[in-house]
Amino acid sequence: MKLNNTKLGPYISELNVKNTNLKVNLLLGVSISKKFIPSIANTIGTNMSKYKIVKKNQFGYGPITSRNGNKISISLLSEDECIISTSYRVFEINDHNELDPEYLMMWFKRSEFDRYARFMSHGSTREAFDWSEMCEVELPIPPIEKQREIVEEYNSIVNQINLNNNLIQKLEETAQALYRQWFIDFEFPDDNGKPYKSTGGKMKFNNYLNQEIPYNFFIKSINDSNIQIMKSGVEKFKKNKIYLATKCIDQMNIVKNDDIINYENRPSRANMQPKALSLWFAKMKNTRKILYFKNDNKIDDYILSTGFCGLKVESNIFYYLLVYLMGDNFNLNKDLLCTGTTQESINNDNVSKIQILFPSEHVLSLFSEKMVDIFNLIDQKSKETKILEKMEKIILSKMSKV
């Protein structure tokens, strides 16, 4: 039988404990992704004794909802304690045997709660979802055993997502470590399987890099290579397309489903259609976001914004360039070529000038063989994660039917 919703107010209490003795040093903020994150605020000369203390299993939230992407910043603290700005509200659950903190946090993660909080926000200059509105939130509160059962089911999925993401990160780090070993230290295996440079491999001096490189490696600009910089110009209002702006991408090739929108709902503007064997990076300065499309990707499903630069490449250099785009050298070169007054970014003309080290065909082939296994596993875990994220949303949506 479906439970009636209950007002949250009687179950929670607001807190206002200040860091008066400066005992707590961990300064955090709260993001719209419902997490406590390191604060980026400039605190030089700030009186930290006025900041609010949050302890484990207490909540912090930012009441201001305008300019917040229609989401409310709220999270449950898992650390022992931290301090947050006085602009946040802090509260706790009165009795954990009546309402489980993680169960309540699950309710706050629901997109329906974000919409409710935004709708109930008020104010002339900045709209806010204040404490009185928080107390009016209604939700089903089943027996504590049922709450903990729901939390356990949810956490099993979230933990698997985290494991997958951690594995993906380790695999990406492995790919970059191998790239550094082979193409920065030049310790790729020679014909006898020994590290090339340290065992006396033949080298030559390169003026552009101002250092020695293997004798059969060479430097070329993107403009002088077989890499094609993709142009914008997709036909307007294609049906059944998913539009991806740079904000939709979390690091590498991970699409944040909450941020994607149908292309037909976009205003008229130039965009780009991905192709097989294409690599895409965010043009904006100090932004590392990468998409890649192999032959088996659902290329026709997507339209990309002009915030990306696309490179159509040959299959033999696909993985080599992908790992290069992930690395520090490329991002340093890109950032140095960014221009603009309000928002610095790189244009296609400057992209074409980027100089790239190309290895010999043999070494390129060996590297690609190793990368195939790594990125196939990355793709597999990414697909698993997308399925798990759908399951996560289903569990959250089912909470209203408890």
BALOBA-1460 file (C-alpha; in Angstrom, 3 decimals):
// residues 402
<rec num="1" residu="m" x="0.000" y="0.000" z="0.000"/>
<rec num="2" residu="k" x="1.332" y="3.455" z="-0.947"/>
<rec num="3" residu="l" x="2.264" y="5.674" z="2.008"/>
<rec num="4" residu="n" x="0.923" y="9.177" z="2.438"/>
<rec num="5" residu="n" x="3.552" y="11.894" z="2.195"/>
<rec num="6" residu="t" x="4.719" y="13.487" z="5.431"/>
<rec num="7" residu="k" x="6.111" y="16.987" z="5.966"/>
<rec num="8" residu="l" x="9.834" y="17.033" z="6.638"/>
<rec num="9" residu="g" x="9.770" y="19.824" z="9.250"/>
<rec num="10" residu="p" x="9.139" y="17.726" z="12.412"/>
<rec num="11" residu="y" x="12.015" y="15.405" z="11.521"/>
<rec num="12" residu="i" x="14.793" y="17.984" z="11.080"/>
<rec num="13" residu="s" x="16.439" y="20.828" z="13.015"/>
<rec num="14" residu="e" x="18.507" y="23.729" z="11.707"/>
<rec num="15" residu="l" x="22.009" y="24.183" z="13.150"/>
<rec num="16" residu="n" x="24.177" y="27.254" z="13.415"/>
<rec num="17" residu="v" x="27.393" y="26.117" z="15.101"/>
<rec num="18" residu="k" x="30.235" y="28.540" z="14.355"/>
<rec num="19" residu="n" x="33.923" y="27.715" z="14.081"/>
<rec num="20" residu="t" x="34.681" y="30.075" z="16.978"/>
<rec num="21" residu="n" x="37.865" y="28.377" z="18.201"/>
<rec num="22" residu="l" x="39.131" y="27.780" z="14.622"/>
<rec num="23" residu="k" x="39.274" y="24.072" z="15.398"/>
<rec num="24" residu="v" x="38.052" y="22.954" z="11.952"/>
<rec num="25" residu="n" x="40.251" y="23.664" z="8.919"/>
<rec num="26" residu="l" x="38.537" y="21.689" z="6.147"/>
<rec num="27" residu="l" x="36.663" y="24.264" z="4.051"/>
<rec num="28" residu="l" x="34.134" y="22.824" z="1.612"/>
<rec num="29" residu="g" x="31.342" y="24.035" z="-0.615"/>
<rec num="30" residu="v" x="28.247" y="22.260" z="-1.912"/>
<rec num="31" residu="s" x="27.793" y="21.605" z="-5.628"/>
<rec num="32" residu="i" x="24.691" y="21.176" z="-7.770"/>
<rec num="33" residu="s" x="25.851" y="17.564" z="-8.264"/>
<rec num="34" residu="k" x="24.822" y="17.051" z="-4.609"/>
<rec num="35" residu="k" x="28.347" y="16.707" z="-3.255"/>
<rec num="36" residu="f" x="30.570" y="18.489" z="-0.781"/>
<rec num="37" residu="i" x="33.560" y="19.758" z="-2.773"/>
<rec num="38" residu="p" x="36.726" y="21.751" z="-1.966"/>
<rec num="39" residu="s" x="35.874" y="25.459" z="-1.825"/>
<rec num="40" residu="i" x="37.331" y="27.732" z="-4.516"/>
<rec num="41" residu="a" x="36.544" y="30.921" z="-2.569"/>
<rec num="42" residu="n" x="39.344" y="33.388" z="-1.880"/>
<rec num="43" residu="t" x="39.600" y="33.261" z="1.931"/>
<rec num="44" residu="i" x="42.666" y="35.489" z="2.363"/>
<rec num="45" residu="g" x="41.907" y="37.843" z="5.235"/>
<rec num="46" residu="t" x="38.580" y="36.093" z="5.940"/>
<rec num="47" residu="n" x="37.508" y="35.516" z="9.522"/>
<rec num="48" residu="m" x="37.076" y="31.738" z="9.512"/>
<rec num="49" residu="s" x="35.579" y="31.761" z="13.007"/>
<rec num="50" residu="k" x="32.264" y="32.875" z="11.499"/>
<rec num="51" residu="y" x="32.020" y="29.860" z="9.198"/>
<rec num="52" residu="k" x="29.507" y="27.141" z="10.041"/>
<rec num="53" residu="i" x="30.545" y="23.671" z="11.208"/>
<rec num="54" residu="v" x="29.005" y="20.609" z="9.553"/>
<rec num="55" residu="k" x="29.487" y="17.184" z="11.108"/>
<rec num="56" residu="k" x="29.104" y="13.684" z="9.713"/>
<rec num="57" residu="n" x="25.512" y="12.828" z="8.685"/>
<rec num="58" residu="q" x="24.489" y="16.494" z="8.755"/>
<rec num="59" residu="f" x="23.266" y="18.344" z="5.678"/>
<rec num="60" residu="g" x="24.397" y="21.570" z="4.086"/>
<rec num="61" residu="y" x="22.518" y="23.376" z="1.344"/>
<rec num="62" residu="g" x="22.633" y="26.621" z="-0.571"/>
<rec num="63" residu="p" x="19.190" y="28.245" z="-0.513"/>
<rec num="64" residu="i" x="19.813" y="30.383" z="-3.623"/>
<rec num="65" residu="t" x="18.366" y="28.570" z="-6.640"/>
<rec num="66" residu="s" x="18.502" y="31.270" z="-9.323"/>
<rec num="67" residu="r" x="21.494" y="30.960" z="-11.696"/>
<rec num="68" residu="n" x="21.928" y="27.401" z="-10.453"/>
<rec num="69" residu="g" x="20.910" y="25.405" z="-13.497"/>
<rec num="70" residu="n" x="17.498" y="24.649" z="-11.983"/>
<rec num="71" residu="k" x="19.184" y="22.496" z="-9.352"/>
<rec num="72" residu="i" x="19.589" y="22.989" z="-5.637"/>
<rec num="73" residu="s" x="22.997" y="22.556" z="-4.007"/>
<rec num="74" residu="i" x="22.509" y="20.117" z="-1.155"/>
<rec num="75" residu="s" x="24.548" y="17.263" z="0.269"/>
<rec num="76" residu="l" x="25.042" y="14.927" z="3.218"/>
<rec num="77" residu="l" x="28.499" y="15.074" z="4.804"/>
<rec num="78" residu="s" x="30.390" y="11.769" z="4.893"/>
<rec num="79" residu="e" x="33.592" y="13.217" z="6.431"/>
<rec num="80" residu="d" x="33.908" y="13.717" z="10.193"/>
<rec num="81" residu="e" x="33.460" y="17.482" z="9.991"/>
<rec num="82" residu="c" x="34.076" y="20.535" z="7.834"/>
<rec num="83" residu="i" x="33.251" y="24.235" z="7.687"/>
<rec num="84" residu="i" x="31.124" y="25.959" z="5.073"/>
<rec num="85" residu="s" x="30.255" y="29.543" z="4.251"/>
<rec num="86" residu="t" x="27.578" y="31.352" z="6.224"/>
<rec num="87" residu="s" x="25.579" y="31.581" z="2.997"/>
<rec num="88" residu="y" x="24.689" y="27.905" z="3.451"/>
<rec num="89" residu="r" x="22.094" y="26.382" z="5.768"/>
<rec num="90" residu="v" x="23.007" y="23.422" z="7.992"/>
<rec num="91" residu="f" x="20.556" y="20.923" z="9.443"/>
<rec num="92" residu="e" x="20.349" y="17.419" z="10.851"/>
<rec num="93" residu="i" x="17.766" y="14.685" z="11.357"/>
<rec num="94" residu="n" x="16.451" y="14.565" z="14.898"/>
<rec num="95" residu="d" x="16.164" y="10.776" z="15.190"/>
<rec num="96" residu="h" x="17.978" y="8.414" z="12.820"/>
<rec num="97" residu="n" x="15.675" y="5.601" z="13.885"/>
<rec num="98" residu="e" x="12.759" y="7.501" z="12.373"/>
<rec num="99" residu="l" x="14.375" y="8.936" z="9.254"/>
<rec num="100" residu="d" x="17.616" y="7.655" z="7.777"/>
<rec num="101" residu="p" x="19.964" y="10.457" z="6.553"/>
<rec num="102" residu="e" x="20.924" y="8.532" z="3.406"/>
<rec num="103" residu="y" x="17.280" y="7.869" z="2.599"/>
<rec num="104" residu="l" x="16.545" y="11.589" z="2.853"/>
<rec num="105" residu="m" x="19.596" y="12.383" z="0.690"/>
<rec num="106" residu="m" x="18.220" y="10.025" z="-1.938"/>
<rec num="107" residu="w" x="15.031" y="12.108" z="-1.971"/>
<rec num="108" residu="f" x="17.079" y="15.264" z="-2.465"/>
<rec num="109" residu="k" x="18.862" y="13.683" z="-5.447"/>
<rec num="110" residu="r" x="15.627" y="13.259" z="-7.370"/>
<rec num="111" residu="s" x="15.098" y="15.592" z="-10.312"/>
<rec num="112" residu="e" x="11.532" y="16.072" z="-9.041"/>
<rec num="113" residu="f" x="12.911" y="17.594" z="-5.847"/>
<rec num="114" residu="d" x="15.050" y="20.042" z="-7.846"/>
<rec num="115" residu="r" x="12.000" y="21.133" z="-9.818"/>
<rec num="116" residu="y" x="9.960" y="21.475" z="-6.634"/>
<rec num="117" residu="a" x="12.661" y="23.516" z="-4.889"/>
<rec num="118" residu="r" x="13.014" y="25.812" z="-7.900"/>
<rec num="119" residu="f" x="9.245" y="26.280" z="-8.162"/>
<rec num="120" residu="m" x="8.911" y="27.075" z="-4.453"/>
<rec num="121" residu="s" x="11.824" y="29.533" z="-4.440"/>
<rec num="122" residu="h" x="10.989" y="33.212" z="-4.090"/>
<rec num="123" residu="g" x="12.669" y="36.598" z="-3.887"/>
<rec num="124" residu="s" x="13.003" y="39.797" z="-5.905"/>
<rec num="125" residu="t" x="16.729" y="39.933" z="-6.681"/>
<rec num="126" residu="r" x="17.762" y="36.328" z="-6.055"/>
<rec num="127" residu="e" x="15.264" y="33.533" z="-5.626"/>
<rec num="128" residu="a" x="15.825" y="31.286" z="-2.592"/>
<rec num="129" residu="f" x="14.493" y="28.021" z="-1.208"/>
<rec num="130" residu="d" x="14.667" y="28.992" z="2.443"/>
<rec num="131" residu="w" x="14.402" y="27.000" z="5.669"/>
<rec num="132" residu="s" x="10.647" y="27.433" z="5.922"/>
<rec num="133" residu="e" x="10.242" y="25.915" z="2.436"/>
<rec num="134" residu="m" x="12.568" y="23.030" z="3.344"/>
<rec num="135" residu="c" x="10.351" y="22.202" z="6.317"/>
<rec num="136" residu="e" x="7.315" y="22.059" z="3.996"/>
<rec num="137" residu="v" x="8.882" y="19.380" z="1.784"/>
<rec num="138" residu="e" x="6.682" y="16.285" z="1.730"/>
<rec num="139" residu="l" x="7.936" y="12.739" z="1.202"/>
<rec num="140" residu="p" x="6.933" y="9.154" z="2.041"/>
<rec num="141" residu="i" x="8.604" y="7.956" z="5.252"/>
<rec num="142" residu="p" x="8.262" y="4.164" z="5.533"/>
<rec num="143" residu="p" x="9.446" y="2.154" z="8.584"/>
<rec num="144" residu="i" x="13.171" y="2.555" z="9.204"/>
<rec num="145" residu="e" x="13.871" y="-1.042" z="8.120"/>
<rec num="146" residu="k" x="12.310" y="-0.344" z="4.721"/>
<rec num="147" residu="q" x="14.275" y="2.916" z="4.396"/>
<rec num="148" residu="r" x="17.547" y="1.105" z="5.063"/>
<rec num="149" residu="e" x="16.635" y="-1.621" z="2.597"/>
<rec num="150" residu="i" x="16.064" y="1.021" z="-0.103"/>
<rec num="151" residu="v" x="19.350" y="2.728" z="0.813"/>
<rec num="152" residu="e" x="21.244" y="-0.578" z="0.616"/>
<rec num="153" residu="e" x="19.827" y="-1.335" z="-2.836"/>
<rec num="154" residu="y" x="20.703" y="2.173" z="-4.020"/>
<rec num="155" residu="n" x="24.223" y="2.114" z="-2.554"/>
<rec num="156" residu="s" x="25.024" y="-1.221" z="-4.214"/>
<rec num="157" residu="i" x="24.447" y="0.457" z="-7.592"/>
<rec num="158" residu="v" x="26.259" y="3.680" z="-6.685"/>
<rec num="159" residu="n" x="29.248" y="1.715" z="-5.354"/>
<rec num="160" residu="q" x="29.487" y="-0.217" z="-8.622"/>
<rec num="161" residu="i" x="29.346" y="3.035" z="-10.582"/>
<rec num="162" residu="n" x="32.196" y="4.385" z="-8.433"/>
<rec num="163" residu="l" x="34.221" y="1.201" z="-8.952"/>
<rec num="164" residu="n" x="33.749" y="1.482" z="-12.714"/>
<rec num="165" residu="n" x="34.720" y="5.156" z="-12.728"/>
<rec num="166" residu="n" x="37.817" y="4.428" z="-10.628"/>
<rec num="167" residu="l" x="38.820" y="1.638" z="-13.022"/>
<rec num="168" residu="i" x="38.288" y="3.936" z="-16.017"/>
<rec num="169" residu="q" x="40.497" y="6.558" z="-14.375"/>
<rec num="170" residu="k" x="43.228" y="3.969" z="-13.715"/>
<rec num="171" residu="l" x="43.047" y="2.761" z="-17.320"/>
<rec num="172" residu="e" x="43.347" y="6.334" z="-18.609"/>
<rec num="173" residu="e" x="46.345" y="6.872" z="-16.334"/>
<rec num="174" residu="t" x="47.905" y="3.659" z="-17.647"/>
<rec num="175" residu="a" x="47.446" y="4.856" z="-21.238"/>
<rec num="176" residu="q" x="49.077" y="8.200" z="-20.453"/>
<rec num="177" residu="a" x="51.918" y="6.562" z="-18.507"/>
<rec num="178" residu="l" x="52.656" y="4.337" z="-21.486"/>
<rec num="179" residu="y" x="52.528" y="7.371" z="-23.813"/>
<rec num="180" residu="r" x="55.050" y="9.224" z="-21.614"/>
<rec num="181" residu="q" x="57.339" y="6.202" z="-21.503"/>
<rec num="182" residu="w" x="57.267" y="5.666" z="-25.271"/>
<rec num="183" residu="f" x="56.995" y="9.172" z="-26.722"/>
<rec num="184" residu="i" x="58.480" y="11.518" z="-24.137"/>
<rec num="185" residu="d" x="61.192" y="9.327" z="-22.584"/>
<rec num="186" residu="f" x="61.508" y="7.384" z="-25.887"/>
<rec num="187" residu="e" x="61.758" y="4.081" z="-24.041"/>
<rec num="188" residu="f" x="59.493" y="2.139" z="-26.401"/>
<rec num="189" residu="p" x="60.647" y="-1.441" z="-27.116"/>
<rec num="190" residu="d" x="63.248" y="-1.743" z="-29.857"/>
<rec num="191" residu="d" x="63.492" y="-4.720" z="-32.238"/>
<rec num="192" residu="n" x="64.898" y="-6.812" z="-29.389"/>
<rec num="193" residu="g" x="62.207" y="-5.743" z="-26.936"/>
<rec num="194" residu="k" x="64.602" y="-3.503" z="-24.979"/>
<rec num="195" residu="p" x="63.955" y="0.191" z="-24.067"/>
<rec num="196" residu="y" x="65.021" y="2.196" z="-27.121"/>
<rec num="197" residu="k" x="66.820" y="5.294" z="-25.819"/>
<rec num="198" residu="s" x="68.616" y="3.827" z="-22.805"/>
<rec num="199" residu="t" x="70.008" y="0.955" z="-24.879"/>
<rec num="200" residu="g" x="71.575" y="3.246" z="-27.469"/>
<rec num="201" residu="g" x="68.796" y="3.732" z="-29.998"/>
<rec num="202" residu="k" x="69.726" y="6.072" z="-32.867"/>
<rec num="203" residu="m" x="68.622" y="9.686" z="-32.207"/>
<rec num="204" residu="k" x="68.583" y="13.003" z="-34.101"/>
<rec num="205" residu="f" x="68.265" y="16.606" z="-32.938"/>
<rec num="206" residu="n" x="64.923" y="18.334" z="-33.578"/>
<rec num="207" residu="n" x="64.961" y="22.143" z="-33.675"/>
<rec num="208" residu="y" x="61.266" y="22.566" z="-32.867"/>
<rec num="209" residu="l" x="61.436" y="20.492" z="-29.682"/>
<rec num="210" residu="n" x="65.015" y="21.590" z="-29.005"/>
<rec num="211" residu="q" x="65.926" y="18.018" z="-28.103"/>
<rec num="212" residu="e" x="66.872" y="14.698" z="-29.613"/>
<rec num="213" residu="i" x="64.192" y="12.362" z="-30.913"/>
<rec num="214" residu="p" x="64.398" y="8.883" z="-32.493"/>
<rec num="215" residu="y" x="65.849" y="9.115" z="-35.996"/>
<rec num="216" residu="n" x="62.653" y="7.841" z="-37.706"/>
<rec num="217" residu="f" x="60.238" y="10.071" z="-35.753"/>
<rec num="218" residu="f" x="59.156" y="13.403" z="-37.252"/>
<rec num="219" residu="i" x="57.252" y="16.588" z="-36.388"/>
<rec num="220" residu="k" x="54.283" y="17.798" z="-38.429"/>
<rec num="221" residu="s" x="51.598" y="20.409" z="-37.933"/>
<rec num="222" residu="i" x="47.991" y="19.261" z="-38.047"/>
<rec num="223" residu="n" x="47.689" y="21.297" z="-41.235"/>
<rec num="224" residu="d" x="50.497" y="19.302" z="-42.915"/>
<rec num="225" residu="s" x="49.243" y="15.882" z="-41.841"/>
<rec num="226" residu="n" x="46.335" y="13.683" z="-42.892"/>
<rec num="227" residu="i" x="44.247" y="14.971" z="-39.984"/>
<rec num="228" residu="q" x="41.112" y="16.798" z="-41.072"/>
<rec num="229" residu="i" x="39.690" y="19.587" z="-38.912"/>
<rec num="230" residu="m" x="35.925" y="19.177" z="-39.078"/>
<rec num="231" residu="k" x="33.757" y="22.121" z="-40.062"/>
<rec num="232" residu="s" x="30.408" y="23.195" z="-38.645"/>
<rec num="233" residu="g" x="27.268" y="23.221" z="-40.720"/>
<rec num="234" residu="v" x="24.728" y="20.592" z="-39.772"/>
<rec num="235" residu="e" x="21.273" y="21.028" z="-41.259"/>
<rec num="236" residu="k" x="18.976" y="22.773" z="-38.777"/>
<rec num="237" residu="f" x="16.439" y="20.950" z="-36.609"/>
<rec num="238" residu="k" x="17.306" y="17.356" z="-37.321"/>
<rec num="239" residu="k" x="14.854" y="15.083" z="-35.544"/>
<rec num="240" residu="n" x="15.740" y="12.509" z="-32.886"/>
<rec num="241" residu="k" x="19.221" y="13.853" z="-32.272"/>
<rec num="242" residu="i" x="21.002" y="14.309" z="-28.943"/>
<rec num="243" residu="y" x="22.704" y="17.686" z="-28.676"/>
<rec num="244" residu="l" x="25.957" y="17.723" z="-26.714"/>
<rec num="245" residu="a" x="27.524" y="20.930" z="-25.481"/>
<rec num="246" residu="t" x="30.841" y="20.820" z="-23.616"/>
<rec num="247" residu="k" x="28.995" y="21.032" z="-20.274"/>
<rec num="248" residu="c" x="27.440" y="17.624" z="-21.068"/>
<rec num="249" residu="i" x="30.808" y="15.910" z="-20.872"/>
<rec num="250" residu="d" x="32.461" y="14.825" z="-17.654"/>
<rec num="251" residu="q" x="36.170" y="14.426" z="-18.368"/>
<rec num="252" residu="m" x="36.609" y="11.879" z="-21.188"/>
<rec num="253" residu="n" x="33.774" y="10.500" z="-23.287"/>
<rec num="254" residu="i" x="31.392" y="10.340" z="-20.306"/>
<rec num="255" residu="v" x="28.096" y="11.971" z="-21.166"/>
<rec num="256" residu="k" x="26.184" y="13.459" z="-18.237"/>
<rec num="257" residu="n" x="22.669" y="12.442" z="-19.191"/>
<rec num="258" residu="d" x="21.032" y="15.109" z="-17.018"/>
<rec num="259" residu="d" x="22.463" y="17.861" z="-19.212"/>
<rec num="260" residu="i" x="21.700" y="16.594" z="-22.712"/>
<rec num="261" residu="i" x="18.793" y="17.997" z="-24.680"/>
<rec num="262" residu="n" x="17.108" y="17.201" z="-27.958"/>
<rec num="263" residu="y" x="18.690" y="19.024" z="-30.865"/>
<rec num="264" residu="e" x="15.291" y="20.019" z="-32.239"/>
<rec num="265" residu="n" x="14.871" y="22.205" z="-29.135"/>
<rec num="266" residu="r" x="18.051" y="24.157" z="-29.865"/>
<rec num="267" residu="p" x="17.933" y="27.590" z="-31.444"/>
<rec num="268" residu="s" x="19.139" y="27.887" z="-35.028"/>
<rec num="269" residu="r" x="22.928" y="27.790" z="-35.018"/>
<rec num="270" residu="a" x="25.822" y="25.990" z="-36.694"/>
<rec num="271" residu="n" x="26.683" y="22.627" z="-35.157"/>
<rec num="272" residu="m" x="28.617" y="19.525" z="-36.113"/>
<rec num="273" residu="q" x="27.870" y="15.903" z="-36.921"/>
<rec num="274" residu="p" x="30.480" y="13.429" z="-35.605"/>
<rec num="275" residu="k" x="31.963" y="10.852" z="-37.952"/>
<rec num="276" residu="a" x="33.611" y="7.490" z="-37.495"/>
<rec num="277" residu="l" x="37.213" y="7.753" z="-36.249"/>
<rec num="278" residu="s" x="36.810" y="11.329" z="-35.047"/>
<rec num="279" residu="l" x="38.284" y="12.909" z="-31.924"/>
<rec num="280" residu="w" x="36.771" y="15.946" z="-30.213"/>
<rec num="281" residu="f" x="38.170" y="18.297" z="-27.585"/>
<rec num="282" residu="a" x="36.765" y="21.380" z="-25.858"/>
<rec num="283" residu="k" x="38.079" y="24.589" z="-27.414"/>
<rec num="284" residu="m" x="37.869" y="26.609" z="-24.207"/>
<rec num="285" residu="k" x="41.076" y="27.427" z="-22.344"/>
<rec num="286" residu="n" x="41.856" y="25.345" z="-19.226"/>
<rec num="287" residu="t" x="39.125" y="22.856" z="-20.156"/>
<rec num="288" residu="r" x="39.934" y="19.166" z="-20.619"/>
<rec num="289" residu="k" x="36.955" y="17.407" z="-22.113"/>
<rec num="290" residu="i" x="37.264" y="14.773" z="-24.813"/>
<rec num="291" residu="l" x="34.847" y="12.768" z="-26.932"/>
<rec num="292" residu="y" x="35.845" y="10.056" z="-29.361"/>
<rec num="293" residu="f" x="33.840" y="8.132" z="-31.920"/>
<rec num="294" residu="k" x="35.018" y="4.819" z="-33.284"/>
<rec num="295" residu="n" x="33.270" y="2.826" z="-35.973"/>
<rec num="296" residu="d" x="30.895" y="1.170" z="-33.501"/>
<rec num="297" residu="n" x="29.617" y="4.323" z="-31.798"/>
<rec num="298" residu="k" x="26.076" y="5.526" z="-32.432"/>
<rec num="299" residu="i" x="27.380" y="8.447" z="-34.441"/>
<rec num="300" residu="d" x="24.058" y="9.368" z="-36.011"/>
<rec num="301" residu="d" x="22.489" y="9.880" z="-32.568"/>
<rec num="302" residu="y" x="24.513" y="12.984" z="-31.785"/>
<rec num="303" residu="i" x="24.982" y="16.604" z="-32.790"/>
<rec num="304" residu="l" x="27.905" y="18.474" z="-31.197"/>
<rec num="305" residu="s" x="28.147" y="22.148" z="-30.382"/>
<rec num="306" residu="t" x="30.816" y="24.387" z="-31.871"/>
<rec num="307" residu="g" x="32.405" y="24.456" z="-28.409"/>
<rec num="308" residu="f" x="34.200" y="21.321" z="-29.617"/>
<rec num="309" residu="c" x="36.911" y="21.014" z="-32.218"/>
<rec num="310" residu="g" x="36.704" y="17.784" z="-34.218"/>
<rec num="311" residu="l" x="39.587" y="15.923" z="-35.836"/>
<rec num="312" residu="k" x="38.862" y="13.232" z="-38.424"/>
<rec num="313" residu="v" x="41.811" y="10.831" z="-38.384"/>
<rec num="314" residu="e" x="43.098" y="7.655" z="-40.007"/>
<rec num="315" residu="s" x="42.649" y="4.401" z="-38.103"/>
<rec num="316" residu="n" x="46.404" y="3.853" z="-37.625"/>
<rec num="317" residu="i" x="46.806" y="7.063" z="-35.568"/>
<rec num="318" residu="f" x="43.397" y="7.065" z="-33.822"/>
<rec num="319" residu="y" x="44.566" y="5.827" z="-30.413"/>
<rec num="320" residu="y" x="47.897" y="7.622" z="-30.558"/>
<rec num="321" residu="l" x="46.208" y="11.002" z="-31.090"/>
<rec num="322" residu="l" x="43.502" y="10.205" z="-28.541"/>
<rec num="323" residu="v" x="46.075" y="9.684" z="-25.786"/>
<rec num="324" residu="y" x="48.012" y="12.727" z="-26.999"/>
<rec num="325" residu="l" x="44.887" y="14.893" z="-26.622"/>
<rec num="326" residu="m" x="44.530" y="13.624" z="-23.048"/>
<rec num="327" residu="g" x="48.038" y="14.721" z="-22.097"/>
<rec num="328" residu="d" x="49.671" y="17.823" z="-20.655"/>
<rec num="329" residu="n" x="51.685" y="18.721" z="-23.768"/>
<rec num="330" residu="f" x="48.652" y="19.079" z="-25.998"/>
<rec num="331" residu="n" x="46.663" y="21.024" z="-23.430"/>
<rec num="332" residu="l" x="49.583" y="23.396" z="-22.819"/>
<rec num="333" residu="n" x="49.932" y="23.995" z="-26.568"/>
<rec num="334" residu="k" x="46.193" y="24.488" z="-26.948"/>
<rec num="335" residu="d" x="45.966" y="26.968" z="-24.064"/>
<rec num="336" residu="l" x="48.881" y="29.015" z="-25.434"/>
<rec num="337" residu="l" x="47.016" y="29.390" z="-28.741"/>
<rec num="338" residu="c" x="43.696" y="30.421" z="-27.163"/>
<rec num="339" residu="t" x="42.465" y="33.937" z="-27.897"/>
<rec num="340" residu="g" x="39.474" y="36.067" z="-26.939"/>
<rec num="341" residu="t" x="38.462" y="38.802" z="-24.544"/>
<rec num="342" residu="t" x="35.608" y="37.324" z="-22.486"/>
<rec num="343" residu="q" x="36.181" y="33.606" z="-22.903"/>
<rec num="344" residu="e" x="39.509" y="32.490" z="-24.342"/>
<rec num="345" residu="s" x="39.346" y="29.545" z="-26.749"/>
<rec num="346" residu="i" x="41.236" y="28.125" z="-29.698"/>
<rec num="347" residu="n" x="40.013" y="28.620" z="-33.267"/>
<rec num="348" residu="n" x="40.464" y="26.192" z="-36.160"/>
<rec num="349" residu="d" x="43.252" y="28.237" z="-37.740"/>
<rec num="350" residu="n" x="45.330" y="27.953" z="-34.585"/>
<rec num="351" residu="v" x="44.462" y="24.268" z="-34.163"/>
<rec num="352" residu="s" x="45.963" y="23.657" z="-37.610"/>
<rec num="353" residu="k" x="49.276" y="25.130" z="-36.373"/>
<rec num="354" residu="i" x="49.716" y="22.670" z="-33.492"/>
<rec num="355" residu="q" x="52.890" y="20.643" z="-33.999"/>
<rec num="356" residu="i" x="52.679" y="16.918" z="-33.262"/>
<rec num="357" residu="l" x="55.384" y="14.309" z="-32.876"/>
<rec num="358" residu="f" x="54.655" y="11.323" z="-35.132"/>
<rec num="359" residu="p" x="56.414" y="8.014" z="-34.402"/>
<rec num="360" residu="s" x="57.459" y="5.432" z="-36.976"/>
<rec num="361" residu="e" x="54.734" y="3.199" z="-38.420"/>
<rec num="362" residu="h" x="56.107" y="0.170" z="-36.566"/>
<rec num="363" residu="v" x="56.102" y="1.856" z="-33.150"/>
<rec num="364" residu="l" x="52.709" y="3.405" z="-33.899"/>
<rec num="365" residu="s" x="51.299" y="-0.048" z="-34.655"/>
<rec num="366" residu="l" x="52.699" y="-1.538" z="-31.423"/>
<rec num="367" residu="f" x="51.266" y="1.315" z="-29.367"/>
<rec num="368" residu="s" x="47.844" y="1.020" z="-31.021"/>
<rec num="369" residu="e" x="47.706" y="-2.698" z="-30.234"/>
<rec num="370" residu="k" x="48.161" y="-1.964" z="-26.532"/>
<rec num="371" residu="m" x="45.655" y="0.883" z="-26.582"/>
<rec num="372" residu="v" x="42.922" y="-1.214" z="-28.225"/>
<rec num="373" residu="d" x="42.657" y="-3.454" z="-25.163"/>
<rec num="374" residu="i" x="42.736" y="-0.518" z="-22.751"/>
<rec num="375" residu="f" x="40.080" y="1.529" z="-24.529"/>
<rec num="376" residu="n" x="37.857" y="-1.467" z="-25.242"/>
<rec num="377" residu="l" x="37.737" y="-2.043" z="-21.483"/>
<rec num="378" residu="i" x="37.102" y="1.673" z="-20.900"/>
<rec num="379" residu="d" x="34.209" y="1.543" z="-23.386"/>
<rec num="380" residu="q" x="32.818" y="-1.602" z="-21.764"/>
<rec num="381" residu="k" x="32.876" y="-0.068" z="-18.281"/>
<rec num="382" residu="s" x="31.399" y="3.184" z="-19.615"/>
<rec num="383" residu="k" x="28.471" y="1.264" z="-21.126"/>
<rec num="384" residu="e" x="27.967" y="-0.624" z="-17.860"/>
<rec num="385" residu="t" x="27.976" y="2.666" z="-15.976"/>
<rec num="386" residu="k" x="25.289" y="4.145" z="-18.229"/>
<rec num="387" residu="i" x="23.053" y="1.143" z="-17.545"/>
<rec num="388" residu="l" x="23.714" y="1.427" z="-13.807"/>
<rec num="389" residu="e" x="22.915" y="5.150" z="-13.890"/>
<rec num="390" residu="k" x="19.542" y="4.337" z="-15.446"/>
<rec num="391" residu="m" x="18.922" y="1.826" z="-12.650"/>
<rec num="392" residu="e" x="19.936" y="4.483" z="-10.122"/>
<rec num="393" residu="k" x="17.334" y="6.871" z="-11.526"/>
<rec num="394" residu="i" x="14.673" y="4.156" z="-11.473"/>
<rec num="395" residu="i" x="15.281" y="3.545" z="-7.760"/>
<rec num="396" residu="l" x="15.070" y="7.273" z="-7.041"/>
<rec num="397" residu="s" x="11.863" y="7.611" z="-9.056"/>
<rec num="398" residu="k" x="10.307" y="4.641" z="-7.216"/>
<rec num="399" residu="m" x="10.664" y="6.429" z="-3.870"/>
<rec num="400" residu="s" x="7.462" y="8.374" z="-4.481"/>
<rec num="401" residu="k" x="5.612" y="5.071" z="-4.791"/>
<rec num="402" residu="v" x="6.842" y="3.532" z="-1.511"/>
